[in-house]
Amino acid sequence: MAKKETAHDVEAGPEAAAATPVEPTDDLVTTSHTLVAGGNELAYTATAGRIVLREEVHTDGKFDGHQAKAEVFVTAYTLDGEQPANRPITFAFNGGPGSSSVWLHLGVLGPKRVVMGDAGELAPPPYGLADNPESLLVHSDLVFIDPVSTGFSRAIKGGKPADYHGFQGDLEAVAEVIRLWTTRHQRWMSPKYLAGESYGTLRAAALADHLQSRYGMYLNGLLLISTVLDMGTIRFQPGNDQPYPLFLPTYAAIAHYHGLHGDRPLSEVVAEAEDYAERDYPWALARGNRLSDEERAEAVRRIASLSGLSEDYVDRVNLRIEHIRFFTELLRHRRQVVGRLDGRFVGWEPDSGGEMFSADPSMNAIVGPYGAALNHYLRAELGYENDLPYEILTRRVQPWSYSEFEGSFVTVAPRLSAAMRANPHLRVHVANGYHDGATPYFAAEHVFAHLEIPAELQENIEFKYYEAGHMMYVHEASRLAQSADLAEFVTR
C-alpha cells in the first residue's frame, strides 16, 4: 500500500487560499517491494515524487529567505536492512537535452525493466514489464533524476522554465537535487557514483567538478554510458573535419551488421577502420585540394570499402560522410534506412530517394515500450499519481543554451580533468555501443586520450564495448554483460 509522506492540501478557507499563494511542497510517496536476485529475496523501499528546489534570495544586500524555484521528480530505491553509510549510492539521469531518466531506470539499472524485444523481433504493444534481477540495486542504492521540464519535473507556477534549459542552469539544478537527497538521507559518508547516458555523460563529468568545488562532495566514480564530452567530435559543421574520421569505425560496424563486410569478424572490421581513421583519413582531409589524383582515389576506395558505401557516393560527398546521410544511404539499395541511436534497426521512408531520413527507426522502436511501461509503473506499482504528462523526451527545452561556450564547441573534458586531478580516487567507467551512431565510441576514445591528467590517473579509466547501440541494454546479451560490468565497477 502506498503511503504519501506529504501533500499539497491546504486547511484554510477559500478566501485565505485566494489571498495567499500555496507554497509548493514535496509530494513523495513510499512503497515497499521485494526482488529475487542471485537466489536471494531482497526487500527494498521505493520513493517517488517531486522535490522542491529553493534558492537563497537577497534583496538590497539583505537575505530575503529561500524561494521555491522548481519541482524535480525523482525515483529512489534503497535496500532495507542495510547500514546506509556502507551502501554505495548512484544518482542516475539520461540526456537529450530533454530526456527523462526512463531509459536507464527501466532499461538496465532499476529493479524493473522493459520487455520490448529487439531489432528484427520487436514485441507488439502494450509490451511488457518484468523484474530485473541484474539491477544495480543489488549493489548500490539508486536515485533517478528527471531534469526540469522532463518527466514530471517543472518550474513552479510563475517560474521560468528557460532558466533550466541550458548547460549551467541544468547543472546547478541537478547538483542541488543530489545535495538535498544526500543531506536529507544522511548519505554524505556513503560511496557516491553518478550514472549518465548521452548528454547525461557531459552533465555527469561537469557535475564531478561542480559538486566537489561547490559543496565539497567528492565522488567515487562516474558511469558514462554512450559518452560525449566534447561536442566538437560529433558536430558536422563546415570547417570542422574532426567528426568524419571519428564516426568511420561506427559506420563500418553498422555496415558489418547488415552484411556488407561478408563473413569477416566485427573485431577485424572495426580494427581496420580505427587504424585508417587514426592516421590516413585525417591526413587526407587536411590535404584538401592538395591531394594528388592517385591519393584521392585511394582515399575514396578505402572509405567506401570500410563504410559500406559506393565509391561514387564517397567521391561526390568529397570524402566527408555526414551521419544522417549515411543512415539514409547505406541500405538505399534495399529501400531501407538504418537507425541513428542503434544502427541495427531498419525502417522505411515514403521517398526512398530522399537525402536524409525523416525519422530514426531505432527511436521509433524504443519510445513506445518505455513510455507504456513508465506510465503504468509509476501509478500501479509505485503509487505516485500526477495528471501531468510524463515527458519522456521533450523538445520543450529547446533551444538549449550553451551561452557559457559562445564562440567554441561545448566541452567538459577540462572539467573532468580538473576533477580527476583534485580527486585522484575518482574512477571512470565508459560504456560504448559499436552500433551507436549518436555518440560514436571512437570519438569517446579520442577525448579520453586527450584528458589533461597524469599518466598514473589513466588507470582510473576503463572502457567496455557492446554489440548494440546507444541504449545497448535493449540487446539482451549486451544488457546482461553491461549489468555485470556496472556491478563490478561499483563494488571494486
Legacy VTK file of the C-alpha trace (Angstrom):
# vtk DataFile Version 3.0
C-alpha trace
ASCII
DATASET POLYDATA
POINTS 492 float
0.000 0.000 0.000
1.469 3.342 -0.995
1.838 5.931 1.748
2.153 9.631 0.969
4.687 11.422 3.126
3.421 14.929 2.339
0.611 16.522 0.381
-0.402 19.806 -1.166
-3.605 20.055 0.911
-4.352 23.459 2.420
-6.544 23.575 5.525
-7.551 27.207 5.100
-10.792 28.544 3.665
-11.213 29.636 0.039
-10.746 33.312 0.915
-7.384 32.643 2.587
-6.293 30.380 -0.229
-7.099 33.078 -2.756
-5.183 35.688 -0.792
-2.110 33.591 -0.052
-0.396 31.606 -2.823
0.049 27.941 -1.956
3.701 27.188 -1.259
4.784 24.081 -3.183
5.844 21.129 -1.048
7.402 17.748 -1.697
4.827 15.122 -2.726
6.864 11.967 -2.164
5.231 8.547 -1.951
6.930 5.497 -0.399
6.182 1.855 -1.143
7.763 -1.472 -0.106
8.846 -4.168 -2.552
10.937 -7.307 -2.928
13.263 -8.522 -5.670
14.698 -12.004 -6.118
18.310 -11.723 -7.264
21.030 -14.346 -7.138
18.670 -16.716 -5.350
18.073 -14.241 -2.515
14.961 -12.198 -1.781
15.871 -8.563 -1.267
13.492 -6.123 0.421
13.686 -2.532 -0.753
11.869 0.771 -0.407
10.869 2.904 -3.391
10.254 6.635 -3.071
8.769 8.559 -5.986
7.709 12.184 -6.224
8.771 15.769 -6.637
11.332 17.577 -4.508
11.001 21.355 -4.287
14.200 23.210 -5.112
14.730 26.591 -3.449
17.232 29.365 -3.894
18.589 31.907 -1.451
17.186 35.354 -2.237
18.965 38.594 -1.402
17.255 41.978 -1.764
19.258 45.186 -1.476
22.112 43.223 0.042
19.882 41.607 2.674
18.960 37.924 2.957
15.309 37.566 1.981
14.720 33.854 2.613
14.552 30.750 0.448
12.311 30.973 -2.594
10.867 27.919 -4.335
12.016 27.726 -7.938
11.308 24.233 -9.329
9.837 20.828 -8.530
12.072 17.967 -9.639
10.770 14.413 -9.959
12.935 11.643 -8.525
12.548 7.907 -8.079
14.761 6.440 -5.373
15.395 2.846 -4.307
17.071 1.886 -1.036
17.759 -1.638 0.147
16.167 -2.425 3.510
18.167 -3.682 6.488
21.493 -2.242 5.336
23.663 0.337 7.066
23.171 3.326 4.729
26.680 4.696 5.250
28.142 1.419 3.984
25.998 1.275 0.850
27.067 2.992 -2.380
24.532 5.433 -3.795
24.224 6.035 -7.532
22.492 9.119 -8.937
21.323 8.470 -12.498
19.981 10.582 -15.349
19.760 10.489 -19.112
20.458 13.247 -21.576
18.778 14.774 -24.609
18.830 17.550 -23.582
15.154 16.997 -22.878
15.226 13.357 -21.809
13.796 11.942 -18.617
15.643 9.178 -16.777
13.284 6.459 -18.048
15.913 4.752 -20.226
18.465 3.966 -17.527
15.680 3.490 -14.979
13.736 0.797 -16.841
16.442 -0.322 -19.242
19.341 -1.515 -17.118
19.740 -0.038 -13.627
16.382 -0.234 -11.839
14.605 -3.196 -10.202
12.124 -3.357 -13.100
12.926 -3.494 -16.815
11.077 -3.083 -20.080
10.410 -6.163 -22.201
10.259 -4.987 -25.816
12.114 -7.468 -27.985
14.993 -6.314 -30.162
15.935 -5.361 -33.696
14.057 -7.574 -36.136
11.867 -9.143 -33.437
10.045 -6.340 -31.634
7.185 -7.218 -29.309
3.750 -5.720 -30.126
2.040 -3.126 -27.920
1.433 -2.911 -24.984
4.860 -4.581 -24.480
5.893 -5.772 -21.013
7.490 -5.002 -17.653
9.464 -7.554 -15.653
11.594 -7.842 -12.540
15.262 -7.101 -13.144
17.397 -9.467 -11.033
20.510 -7.893 -12.599
19.554 -4.458 -11.210
22.377 -2.345 -9.824
20.194 -2.037 -6.706
21.723 -5.315 -5.564
24.990 -3.413 -5.084
24.025 0.263 -4.788
21.056 2.366 -3.756
19.665 4.310 -6.713
18.227 7.788 -7.288
16.858 8.598 -10.759
16.573 12.303 -11.541
14.381 13.931 -14.202
15.756 17.414 -15.025
13.345 20.353 -15.141
10.708 20.070 -17.922
11.311 16.321 -18.304
9.300 13.583 -16.621
7.042 15.287 -14.060
9.639 17.963 -13.259
8.509 21.538 -13.787
9.364 25.094 -12.843
6.993 26.403 -10.150
3.950 28.475 -11.088
5.213 31.824 -12.292
8.745 30.466 -12.719
10.774 30.494 -15.918
11.470 27.020 -17.329
14.111 28.540 -19.618
16.275 29.185 -16.538
16.934 25.416 -16.518
17.090 24.877 -20.270
20.815 25.367 -20.612
24.153 23.970 -19.556
24.710 25.935 -16.334
21.109 26.157 -15.094
20.617 22.433 -15.632
23.914 21.621 -13.951
23.120 23.627 -10.830
19.592 22.225 -10.506
20.703 18.584 -10.768
23.562 19.259 -8.342
21.087 20.717 -5.853
18.906 17.593 -6.063
21.962 15.442 -5.338
22.997 17.636 -2.398
19.491 17.666 -0.929
18.976 13.931 -1.225
22.400 13.155 0.208
21.860 15.530 3.143
18.295 14.531 4.000
19.115 10.832 3.953
22.421 11.199 5.837
24.469 9.732 2.980
27.482 12.045 2.957
29.641 9.142 4.168
28.373 6.721 1.524
30.401 5.946 -1.620
28.801 8.064 -4.342
28.523 7.494 -8.098
26.934 9.348 -10.995
25.479 7.408 -13.932
24.747 9.401 -17.072
23.803 8.498 -20.605
24.422 10.562 -23.760
24.172 14.281 -22.829
23.932 12.899 -19.316
27.611 11.913 -19.599
28.516 15.522 -20.366
26.385 16.572 -17.368
27.976 13.933 -15.118
31.530 14.923 -15.999
30.778 18.587 -15.272
28.964 17.629 -12.053
32.036 15.794 -10.778
33.869 19.109 -10.851
30.904 21.227 -9.704
29.947 19.055 -6.728
33.446 18.993 -5.304
34.197 22.673 -5.910
30.778 23.986 -4.797
29.847 21.579 -1.984
32.998 19.655 -1.187
31.274 16.462 -2.367
33.902 14.146 -3.818
32.692 11.195 -5.874
33.961 7.644 -6.120
33.115 7.126 -9.751
31.326 8.062 -12.955
29.359 5.565 -15.035
29.344 7.113 -18.510
27.076 5.336 -20.979
27.185 6.347 -24.665
29.593 9.152 -23.985
30.041 12.619 -25.415
32.259 15.062 -23.524
33.275 17.284 -26.444
30.576 18.300 -28.910
33.227 19.193 -31.457
33.784 15.469 -32.011
30.193 14.836 -33.144
29.029 18.104 -34.738
29.163 18.032 -38.543
29.710 21.696 -39.332
31.604 23.470 -42.109
35.257 23.794 -41.205
35.134 21.027 -38.600
36.586 17.846 -40.104
37.036 16.096 -36.756
33.798 14.032 -36.740
34.306 12.346 -40.118
37.168 10.035 -39.083
35.726 9.524 -35.588
32.435 8.185 -36.996
34.091 5.859 -39.532
34.546 2.830 -37.209
30.862 3.075 -36.251
29.874 3.227 -39.922
31.995 0.136 -40.510
30.351 -1.705 -37.597
26.846 -0.891 -38.846
27.763 -1.946 -42.382
29.113 -5.171 -40.931
25.873 -5.853 -39.046
23.917 -5.543 -42.287
26.146 -7.999 -44.124
28.212 -5.571 -46.175
31.555 -6.920 -44.923
30.880 -10.538 -45.736
31.850 -13.054 -43.082
34.714 -11.010 -41.593
34.668 -10.773 -37.790
33.414 -7.467 -36.369
36.643 -7.033 -34.414
38.682 -7.230 -37.616
36.458 -4.733 -39.442
36.480 -2.082 -36.704
40.212 -2.505 -36.113
40.896 -1.737 -39.791
38.534 1.253 -39.654
40.154 2.565 -36.477
43.615 2.317 -37.998
42.567 4.248 -41.106
40.580 6.805 -39.080
43.522 7.431 -36.782
46.166 8.036 -39.438
45.425 8.300 -43.154
41.869 9.685 -43.059
42.646 12.891 -41.074
45.692 13.434 -43.290
43.608 13.104 -46.460
41.020 15.587 -45.188
43.721 18.030 -44.087
45.358 17.905 -47.525
42.179 19.066 -49.261
42.802 20.009 -52.894
46.479 19.225 -52.454
45.732 15.505 -52.749
47.004 14.017 -55.968
44.539 12.131 -58.160
46.082 8.853 -57.021
45.913 9.807 -53.326
42.296 10.896 -53.619
41.315 7.733 -55.467
42.940 5.631 -52.731
41.099 7.605 -50.020
37.805 7.139 -51.845
38.424 3.413 -52.175
39.316 2.895 -48.507
36.493 4.997 -47.093
33.943 3.318 -49.366
35.240 -0.159 -48.527
35.083 0.473 -44.782
31.784 2.368 -44.657
29.855 0.068 -46.979
29.005 2.956 -49.323
29.804 3.186 -53.012
32.982 4.850 -54.254
30.855 7.146 -56.365
28.967 8.378 -53.280
32.132 8.910 -51.232
33.670 10.847 -54.113
30.560 13.013 -54.546
30.473 13.987 -50.847
34.157 14.929 -51.011
35.284 12.161 -48.600
33.016 13.567 -45.869
30.142 11.313 -44.794
27.626 13.134 -42.607
25.926 10.715 -40.213
22.215 11.191 -41.092
23.158 10.972 -44.762
24.979 7.718 -44.004
21.966 6.180 -42.231
19.832 7.125 -45.234
22.276 5.963 -47.905
23.690 2.686 -46.547
20.730 0.436 -47.403
19.180 2.564 -50.121
19.555 -0.382 -52.482
17.166 -2.263 -50.176
14.893 0.779 -49.842
15.587 0.880 -46.123
17.186 3.329 -43.685
19.122 2.398 -40.553
18.834 3.831 -37.055
20.911 6.643 -35.598
20.631 5.591 -31.956
21.095 1.967 -32.954
22.206 1.059 -36.462
20.885 -2.484 -36.101
17.317 -1.221 -36.549
15.903 -0.562 -40.018
12.904 1.376 -41.271
11.252 2.758 -44.371
10.759 6.209 -45.836
7.913 7.377 -48.078
10.551 8.650 -50.518
13.384 6.165 -50.892
15.315 8.719 -52.929
15.495 11.268 -50.130
18.711 12.824 -48.908
18.068 12.375 -45.155
15.590 10.186 -43.321
12.582 11.832 -41.681
12.630 9.660 -38.541
15.045 7.428 -36.662
13.725 3.839 -36.833
15.566 2.896 -33.649
13.876 5.703 -31.684
10.525 4.686 -33.171
11.099 1.157 -31.874
12.167 2.159 -28.361
9.973 5.077 -27.263
6.654 3.191 -27.248
7.667 0.346 -24.923
9.382 2.678 -22.461
6.508 5.165 -22.472
3.907 2.500 -21.762
5.968 0.823 -19.047
6.832 4.026 -17.199
3.305 5.439 -17.153
1.925 2.152 -15.867
4.681 1.520 -13.337
4.634 4.862 -11.528
0.921 4.705 -10.757
0.216 0.991 -10.475
3.319 -0.117 -8.571
4.911 2.966 -7.018
1.626 4.664 -6.100
2.529 8.073 -7.493
-0.312 9.974 -9.154
0.008 13.086 -11.256
-2.172 14.175 -14.160
0.662 15.968 -15.933
2.024 14.151 -18.973
5.258 12.369 -18.145
7.664 13.951 -20.628
9.815 11.038 -21.785
11.759 13.005 -24.390
10.602 16.566 -24.943
11.584 19.374 -27.279
10.206 21.951 -24.854
13.716 22.511 -23.540
14.853 23.787 -26.946
16.644 25.967 -27.733
19.139 24.705 -25.160
21.519 27.429 -24.037
25.268 26.975 -24.281
25.994 30.632 -23.595
28.995 29.656 -21.459
30.677 28.282 -24.596
29.925 31.108 -27.015
32.353 31.026 -29.905
33.609 27.495 -29.185
32.422 23.907 -29.144
30.888 22.667 -25.918
33.367 20.569 -23.965
33.618 19.392 -20.363
36.878 17.492 -20.853
38.839 20.186 -18.962
36.397 19.975 -16.055
36.673 16.195 -15.858
40.455 16.515 -15.989
40.344 19.033 -13.127
38.051 16.793 -11.075
40.374 13.808 -11.529
43.481 15.800 -10.674
41.846 17.116 -7.486
40.379 13.702 -6.602
42.835 11.022 -7.769
40.458 8.317 -6.464
37.755 9.264 -8.981
37.268 6.329 -11.352
35.506 6.460 -14.717
33.639 3.673 -16.498
32.923 4.312 -20.202
30.313 2.071 -21.879
30.188 2.050 -25.689
27.902 0.520 -28.293
29.571 -0.381 -31.577
26.351 0.465 -33.456
25.714 3.782 -31.708
25.510 6.450 -34.416
24.745 9.298 -31.993
27.801 9.164 -29.728
30.394 7.038 -31.559
32.795 5.068 -29.396
35.905 6.193 -31.286
35.064 9.835 -30.533
34.900 8.988 -26.821
38.265 7.258 -27.034
39.697 10.329 -28.754
38.532 12.690 -25.990
39.789 10.495 -23.152
43.157 10.176 -24.878
43.471 13.964 -24.604
42.465 14.477 -20.966
44.902 16.687 -19.089
45.736 14.170 -16.383
48.988 12.476 -15.352
49.762 9.045 -16.741
49.024 7.262 -13.471
45.419 8.524 -13.499
44.801 6.901 -16.866
44.500 3.672 -14.879
41.301 5.085 -13.326
39.523 4.907 -16.701
38.024 1.728 -18.145
36.253 1.139 -21.465
33.630 -1.533 -22.155
32.143 -2.353 -25.558
28.866 -3.973 -26.619
27.476 -5.164 -29.952
24.483 -2.857 -29.754
23.687 0.839 -29.958
23.117 3.945 -27.845
20.759 2.127 -25.449
22.860 -1.004 -25.621
20.697 -2.699 -22.986
17.832 -3.249 -25.475
20.058 -6.055 -26.780
19.691 -8.859 -24.232
23.244 -10.206 -24.373
24.586 -6.669 -24.025
22.206 -5.921 -21.122
23.455 -8.909 -19.170
27.098 -8.113 -19.878
26.647 -4.434 -19.068
24.842 -5.165 -15.808
27.746 -7.343 -14.708
30.280 -4.695 -15.749
28.488 -1.938 -13.812
28.142 -4.128 -10.725
31.856 -4.941 -10.824
32.711 -1.245 -11.149
30.754 -0.023 -8.109
31.847 -2.913 -5.894
35.554 -2.826 -6.745
LINES 1 493
492 0 1 2 3 4 5 6 7 8 9 10 11 12 13 14 15 16 17 18 19 20 21 22 23 24 25 26 27 28 29 30 31 32 33 34 35 36 37 38 39 40 41 42 43 44 45 46 47 48 49 50 51 52 53 54 55 56 57 58 59 60 61 62 63 64 65 66 67 68 69 70 71 72 73 74 75 76 77 78 79 80 81 82 83 84 85 86 87 88 89 90 91 92 93 94 95 96 97 98 99 100 101 102 103 104 105 106 107 108 109 110 111 112 113 114 115 116 117 118 119 120 121 122 123 124 125 126 127 128 129 130 131 132 133 134 135 136 137 138 139 140 141 142 143 144 145 146 147 148 149 150 151 152 153 154 155 156 157 158 159 160 161 162 163 164 165 166 167 168 169 170 171 172 173 174 175 176 177 178 179 180 181 182 183 184 185 186 187 188 189 190 191 192 193 194 195 196 197 198 199 200 201 202 203 204 205 206 207 208 209 210 211 212 213 214 215 216 217 218 219 220 221 222 223 224 225 226 227 228 229 230 231 232 233 234 235 236 237 238 239 240 241 242 243 244 245 246 247 248 249 250 251 252 253 254 255 256 257 258 259 260 261 262 263 264 265 266 267 268 269 270 271 272 273 274 275 276 277 278 279 280 281 282 283 284 285 286 287 288 289 290 291 292 293 294 295 296 297 298 299 300 301 302 303 304 305 306 307 308 309 310 311 312 313 314 315 316 317 318 319 320 321 322 323 324 325 326 327 328 329 330 331 332 333 334 335 336 337 338 339 340 341 342 343 344 345 346 347 348 349 350 351 352 353 354 355 356 357 358 359 360 361 362 363 364 365 366 367 368 369 370 371 372 373 374 375 376 377 378 379 380 381 382 383 384 385 386 387 388 389 390 391 392 393 394 395 396 397 398 399 400 401 402 403 404 405 406 407 408 409 410 411 412 413 414 415 416 417 418 419 420 421 422 423 424 425 426 427 428 429 430 431 432 433 434 435 436 437 438 439 440 441 442 443 444 445 446 447 448 449 450 451 452 453 454 455 456 457 458 459 460 461 462 463 464 465 466 467 468 469 470 471 472 473 474 475 476 477 478 479 480 481 482 483 484 485 486 487 488 489 490 491
